[in-house]
Amino acid sequence: MSSEPVTVSYDRTEPVTIDRLDDLDALLDRIAATPDYQRFPVMVSLETSDREHVLEVCLGRHDLSVLVWHHTFVEIAASKGTLDQPADLAYNFGGSRTDAYDDSAIPVTTARQAAREFFTTNGQRPTCLDWQTPSYDEQDEPAKG
């Protein structure tokens, strides 16, 4: 199966252009299995060839992932979490430690399904999960309710 190519980049590596779904799966499998990323997850960016859409996928953890989808200069969305999220959930984003957005932890299988959907729909926001406006809770904010 082929689609428009996407450019995959992560952790200051040279970007790779992928034009087959099988190649995307193989690359994401390889990244997720890297011992360094299993110790400290990495955010992998998939960018459409027109550079208008980006899906960022957190890889390396076996229990959860995080997604961020961008439509350049128009919209940004984060995965709406379905799993308990560790308070200190962070990942390697281009060589820098970055905190995950609040309530964004989802199963790895859902994240991988979203990456496949992003690729096969040429950058559309995946529909296999719910999305939210990305945010970070304010520290010491009183509980609502």
N, C-alpha and C positions, 0 to 999 in steps of 0.2 A: 504494500500500500504506500502511495506517495502523496505528498502534499506540497504546498509552498515551503521552501526551506526556512528553518529557524536557526538563529545563531545562539549557541549555548556558551555561557561564560560563568566562571566561578573562581573564587580565591586567587585572583590575579594571574590566572592561567591564560594562555593564548585562546581567544574565542574559536569555537569549532562550528562550522556550518553543517547542519544535519538536514537531509532531504528525504529520509525514509524513517517510518515509524519504528521499524525493527532496530535501526541504528540509534534512535533516540532512547528506546528502552534499554539497549545494551550499554549506552553511555551512562544513563542514570543508575543502572545496576552497578556499574563499575565505581561510580562516585560514591554511592551509598555503602559499598563494601570496603572503601578505603579506611584503614585503621585510624588515621588522623581525624577523619570526619566522623567516625563512630565515637571517638572521644569528645570531639567538639564539632557539632553539626555545621554544615556549610549551606549557604543560600545559593542556589543555582538559578541563573536568569536565562529564560528562553525568550528570545526577541524575534518578532516577525521580520521578514526581509524589508518591509516598508518602514520599519522602526517605529510603528505606531502602537504596537501592543507588546506588553511584556508580562510574562508569568514567572514569578519567583517561587521556587519550591525548596523548602528546607529538607535536606537529605543527610542521612548518617544515623539518626536514631531509629531504633526498631519499633518503638512504641507510639510515636506521634510525629507529625509534620506540621508545617505552617505554610500557607500560601498568601501571596500578595499579587494582585492583578492590576495592571496599569493600562489605561488608554491615554497615550501621551497628551499631556496638558489638558485633559478633559476630566478624567475620573481615576480614582484609586479605590480599591476594595481589598479587604483582608478576609481570609477564611473565617467563617463563624464557627467557633469551637464547639465540638461535640464531646470532647474529652476533658478530664481534669487537667489543668495546665500548671506545671511547676511555676512558682513565683519567680524563679530566677532563669526561666527559659530564655536562652540566648543562642546566637549562632554566629558563624564567621561570614561576614558580608564584605567581600573584597579585601579581606585581610584585617577587618576591624570587628571587634565584638559588638554585636547589635542585639538589643532586647527585642523579643517577639511582642507583637501587639497583644493587648489583653484579649482573653477569650478567643484565641485563634487556633488552638490546638485541635487537629483533626487526625484521623487514622492515616497511616502511611499509604494504605491501599487507596483511600479516597484521593490523596494528593497525587499519586501516580496516575489514577484514572483521569484526574483533572489535567495533568500534563499531556496525556494522550489526546484528550478532547481539545485542548488548546491547539495542539499540533494539527489535528485533522480538520479543525474549523478555521484554520488560518488566523488564529489569534483572538477568536471570540472568547468572552468570559465563560469559563466552564459552568455548565448547569447541573453538574453532579453533586453540588454542595450548596449550602447557603452562604451568603456574603454579608459583610457588615462594613460600616465606615470605620477605618482603623483608628484606634485610640489607645492611650496609656492612662490608667487610673491615676488620679492625683494621690500622692502619699498623704496619709492622715486625713483623708476626706471622710466625713461622717457617713455612716451607713445609711442608705436610703431605705425607706419602707415604713 
